[in-house]
Amino acid sequence: MGWEYYRSFLAVLTEGSLSAAARKMGITQPTVGRHVSALEAAFKQVLFTRTPSGLVPTDAANALKGYVESMQSTAAALEREALSQEQGVQGTVRVSTSEVIGVEVVPRALARLRREHPSLKVELMATNRVQDLLRREADIAIRMSPPRQEALVARKVGHVELGLFAHADYLAERGMPAAITELETHALIGFDEETPFLRAARAKFPVWSRDALTLRSDSDVAQLAMIRAGCGIGICQSALARRDERLVRVLPDAFSFLLETWVTMHGDLRGSRRCRAVFDALVKCMQDHIDA
């Protein structure tokens, strides 16, 4: 079965209907339907059941999902590589970062890259979901933990410091806490879903628990916006807080975290001029950010 059959399957899986999948792919609805029917015939499995709300994947379809997503990532990486084989630094590089790094830090590096290499294109994935570099979901990633896979090439750029910060207006109204225990009387900002960082913070500072958080969001960009707006006290990168003189450090001696920061890419990309250029630019970008 050709790749286009699996593309149609994945589009129906994510969009929930033949018509929506056809619009996403830019082909006709009957073509999508034929692709799905051909897969069902080949696998001798029903992949979707019709309901009033659309097509619902069967257990067989859900079992295939991860494999087809891996095929999609590999196909995208192959296309990026094939389109970048001309001379010079050009082509497309896919970069994965956390939300806050992607929004607040990396754009400066991308601006410099564009000036130096006008033929270079960058796809920035600003998400807190870890992209799999081995499956080529991204070419390069900035991560706050060391890489585990031997096939990856990584550069440690230092430690990002996290601290408690609040807007000066909030502290003028509510007062500056003098001890960790006094945080219980303040509006605290943090993650909604349980995260490894939230568990680590709670182990070190029991007061910092989900139930104690007044304002919760799984978006670290939203949390930063709430801190800047004077909603309460939250955890912020010290280097970002220093950009705004109205953000004040809270309990600096009692509350501090250091996160190892790495720039990582697949070892097979070491010979790629475009990936090397982006990798080096991100290393310098993150070093400058930490040194700030």
C-alpha distance (Angstrom), angle and dihedral (degrees) to the residues before:
residue distance angle dihedral
M1 . . .
G2 3.79 . .
W3 3.79 122.2 .
E4 3.82 91.1 -109.1
Y5 3.82 89.5 68.7
Y6 3.79 91.1 56.4
R7 3.81 91.3 44.7
S8 3.79 88.9 57.1
F9 3.79 91.4 47.2
L10 3.82 91.9 51.8
A11 3.80 92.2 46.3
V12 3.81 91.6 53.0
L13 3.79 89.5 46.1
T14 3.80 92.7 54.3
E15 3.82 99.3 34.5
G16 3.80 99.5 41.1
S17 3.80 99.2 -136.0
L18 3.79 142.3 54.8
S19 3.79 93.2 -119.1
A20 3.81 94.6 50.6
A21 3.81 90.8 46.3
A22 3.82 90.3 50.5
R23 3.81 91.9 51.6
K24 3.80 91.4 49.1
M25 3.81 92.8 50.5
G26 3.81 96.9 38.7
I27 3.81 94.9 -122.9
T28 3.79 134.4 108.1
Q29 3.80 125.1 -78.8
P30 3.84 93.6 -122.6
T31 3.81 89.3 54.7
V32 3.80 91.2 54.3
G33 3.79 89.9 47.6
R34 3.81 91.9 51.5
H35 3.79 91.1 50.1
V36 3.79 92.9 52.1
S37 3.82 92.1 44.9
A38 3.81 90.6 50.8
L39 3.81 91.0 52.5
E40 3.80 91.3 48.4
A41 3.81 90.1 50.9
A42 3.82 92.5 47.4
F43 3.81 93.8 48.3
K44 3.82 94.5 35.8
Q45 3.81 87.1 -133.3
V46 3.79 134.3 115.8
L47 3.81 105.9 -121.7
F48 3.81 101.3 -176.2
T49 3.78 136.4 25.6
R50 3.79 122.1 -153.5
T51 3.81 118.6 -120.1
P52 3.83 132.3 168.1
S53 3.81 88.6 -99.7
G54 3.82 95.7 49.6
L55 3.80 140.4 -87.2
V56 3.80 115.8 -21.5
P57 3.83 118.2 -159.2
T58 3.77 117.2 -121.5
D59 3.80 124.0 -135.2
A60 3.81 87.9 -95.0
A61 3.81 91.2 56.4
N62 3.79 92.6 47.9
A63 3.80 89.7 50.2
L64 3.82 90.0 55.5
K65 3.80 95.5 45.7
G66 3.81 98.8 87.3
Y67 3.80 93.1 48.5
V68 3.80 93.2 49.2
E69 3.81 91.8 47.2
S70 3.81 87.7 53.3
M71 3.81 89.3 51.4
Q72 3.80 89.5 50.2
S73 3.81 92.3 52.2
T74 3.79 91.6 48.1
A75 3.80 92.2 47.9
A76 3.81 90.8 50.4
A77 3.81 91.2 49.3
L78 3.81 90.5 48.5
E79 3.80 90.5 51.6
R80 3.80 92.5 48.8
E81 3.81 90.4 50.1
A82 3.81 94.3 46.3
L83 3.80 92.2 50.5
S84 3.79 93.6 50.8
Q85 3.79 102.6 53.8
E86 3.80 95.2 104.6
Q87 3.79 121.7 101.1
G88 3.79 120.4 -77.9
V89 3.77 134.5 25.3
Q90 3.77 102.7 -48.1
G91 3.76 141.0 118.5
T92 3.80 130.1 67.7
V93 3.80 129.2 -49.1
R94 3.80 120.9 -171.0
V95 3.83 113.6 -145.6
S96 3.81 126.3 -168.8
T97 3.81 122.7 -159.9
S98 3.77 138.5 154.5
E99 3.80 115.0 -87.6
V100 3.78 96.8 -103.8
I101 3.82 94.8 44.9
G102 3.81 90.6 47.0
V103 3.79 92.9 50.4
E104 3.80 102.9 34.6
V105 3.81 106.7 29.6
V106 3.80 117.5 17.7
P107 3.86 99.5 57.1
R108 3.82 90.2 72.6
A109 3.79 90.1 57.4
L110 3.80 91.2 46.9
A111 3.81 90.8 53.4
R112 3.82 90.8 54.8
L113 3.81 91.5 45.4
R114 3.78 91.7 52.8
R115 3.79 91.6 51.6
E116 3.81 92.0 49.4
H117 3.81 97.2 39.5
P118 3.82 110.7 26.1
S119 3.83 92.3 176.3
L120 3.80 92.6 57.4
K121 3.80 120.0 103.6
V122 3.80 124.0 -163.1
E123 3.80 128.3 -163.1
L124 3.81 107.7 -156.8
M125 3.80 117.1 -157.4
A126 3.80 106.1 -167.4
T127 3.78 101.2 -172.7
N128 3.78 138.2 128.1
R129 3.81 89.7 -135.7
V130 3.81 110.0 101.2
Q131 3.81 110.4 -119.3
D132 3.80 117.6 -141.5
L133 3.80 108.4 -119.1
L134 3.80 92.1 -172.7
R135 3.79 89.6 59.9
R136 3.81 87.7 44.8
E137 3.79 93.9 -120.4
A138 3.80 81.8 144.7
D139 3.79 134.4 8.8
I140 3.81 97.9 -143.5
A141 3.80 131.3 16.7
I142 3.79 136.3 -169.6
R143 3.79 107.4 -145.6
M144 3.78 137.1 179.0
S145 3.80 93.7 -141.4
P146 3.83 134.4 53.9
P147 3.81 117.5 -92.5
R148 3.80 117.3 -102.0
Q149 3.82 101.9 -163.8
E150 3.81 118.8 85.4
A151 3.80 92.1 -145.7
L152 3.82 90.9 68.6
V153 3.79 127.7 90.7
A154 3.80 113.2 -144.4
R155 3.80 140.5 178.2
K156 3.78 120.8 -158.3
V157 3.79 108.0 -141.2
G158 3.79 100.1 -178.4
H159 3.79 138.6 -91.9
V160 3.78 128.8 -45.9
E161 3.80 110.2 -144.0
L162 3.79 120.2 -139.6
G163 3.77 123.4 -162.1
L164 3.79 141.8 161.6
F165 3.79 115.0 -87.2
A166 3.79 138.1 174.8
H167 3.78 136.2 178.5
A168 3.80 115.5 -95.7
D169 3.83 90.3 -122.1
Y170 3.82 91.4 56.7
L171 3.80 92.2 49.6
A172 3.80 91.5 46.5
E173 3.81 88.6 56.3
R174 3.82 100.9 37.9
G175 3.79 102.7 25.5
M176 3.79 132.7 -120.4
P177 3.83 113.5 -73.6
A178 3.78 111.8 -124.1
A179 3.82 96.8 -161.8
I180 3.80 139.7 22.5
T181 3.81 91.1 -106.7
E182 3.82 90.5 60.0
L183 3.82 89.6 64.9
E184 3.81 86.8 80.7
T185 3.79 88.9 74.9
H186 3.81 93.9 51.7
A187 3.81 136.3 79.1
L188 3.80 105.1 -101.2
I189 3.80 125.1 -160.7
G190 3.80 123.5 -152.0
F191 3.81 150.2 118.7
D192 3.79 123.5 -40.6
E193 3.80 99.9 -153.4
E194 3.78 121.3 56.2
T195 3.81 109.7 -95.1
P196 3.82 134.2 178.8
F197 3.80 88.3 -110.5
L198 3.81 92.7 51.8
R199 3.82 89.7 51.1
A200 3.81 91.1 49.0
A201 3.80 91.8 48.2
R202 3.80 92.0 48.4
A203 3.82 91.4 49.6
K204 3.79 90.6 54.4
F205 3.81 97.5 34.2
P206 3.83 111.3 25.2
V207 3.80 91.0 -168.8
W208 3.82 89.2 66.9
S209 3.81 97.8 79.3
R210 3.79 130.6 136.0
D211 3.81 92.5 -109.5
A212 3.80 90.2 54.7
L213 3.81 93.0 54.4
T214 3.80 113.4 102.5
L215 3.80 95.4 -170.6
R216 3.80 119.3 34.4
S217 3.80 132.3 -174.4
D218 3.80 133.3 155.1
S219 3.81 88.3 -144.6
D220 3.79 111.8 88.8
V221 3.82 88.1 -162.0
A222 3.81 89.2 58.4
Q223 3.80 90.4 48.0
L224 3.81 90.5 52.3
A225 3.80 90.1 49.0
M226 3.81 90.5 52.4
I227 3.81 91.3 50.1
R228 3.80 90.5 49.9
A229 3.81 90.6 48.1
G230 3.81 92.2 56.0
C231 3.80 96.4 -110.9
G232 3.79 94.9 137.1
I233 3.78 146.3 -69.5
G234 3.79 119.3 -39.0
I235 3.78 144.4 159.1
C236 3.78 115.1 -89.3
Q237 3.77 138.0 165.8
S238 3.79 107.4 -96.2
A239 3.80 91.7 -136.8
L240 3.81 90.7 56.7
A241 3.79 93.6 45.3
R242 3.81 91.0 53.8
R243 3.80 89.2 64.1
D244 3.81 89.7 69.0
E245 3.80 116.9 52.9
R246 3.82 89.3 -161.7
L247 3.81 91.1 67.3
V248 3.81 110.5 89.2
R249 3.80 126.9 -160.4
V250 3.81 113.0 -118.8
L251 3.83 121.4 -152.3
P252 3.83 94.1 -14.1
D253 3.81 93.8 176.0
A254 3.79 94.5 49.3
F255 3.81 104.1 38.6
S256 3.81 122.2 47.0
F257 3.80 135.8 130.5
L258 3.79 129.7 -172.0
L259 3.81 118.5 -154.2
E260 3.80 120.4 -163.3
T261 3.79 108.9 -125.4
W262 3.80 123.8 -150.8
V263 3.79 136.9 177.5
T264 3.81 108.0 -148.1
M265 3.79 139.1 -178.1
H266 3.79 139.2 165.2
G267 3.80 113.4 -81.1
D268 3.81 91.2 -127.6
L269 3.82 89.2 67.2
R270 3.80 96.5 61.1
G271 3.80 90.6 99.6
S272 3.80 93.9 49.8
R273 3.82 110.6 105.1
R274 3.79 93.6 -157.1
C275 3.82 93.2 49.8
R276 3.79 91.7 45.4
A277 3.81 90.6 52.2
V278 3.79 92.8 49.9
F279 3.82 93.0 42.7
D280 3.82 92.4 52.8
A281 3.81 91.9 45.3
L282 3.81 91.7 52.1
V283 3.80 92.0 47.9
K284 3.81 90.5 53.7
C285 3.80 91.1 43.1
M286 3.80 93.2 54.0
Q287 3.81 93.1 43.0
D288 3.81 90.0 53.0
H289 3.81 89.8 47.3
I290 3.80 92.7 51.8
D291 3.81 93.4 43.5
A292 3.80 89.8 53.0
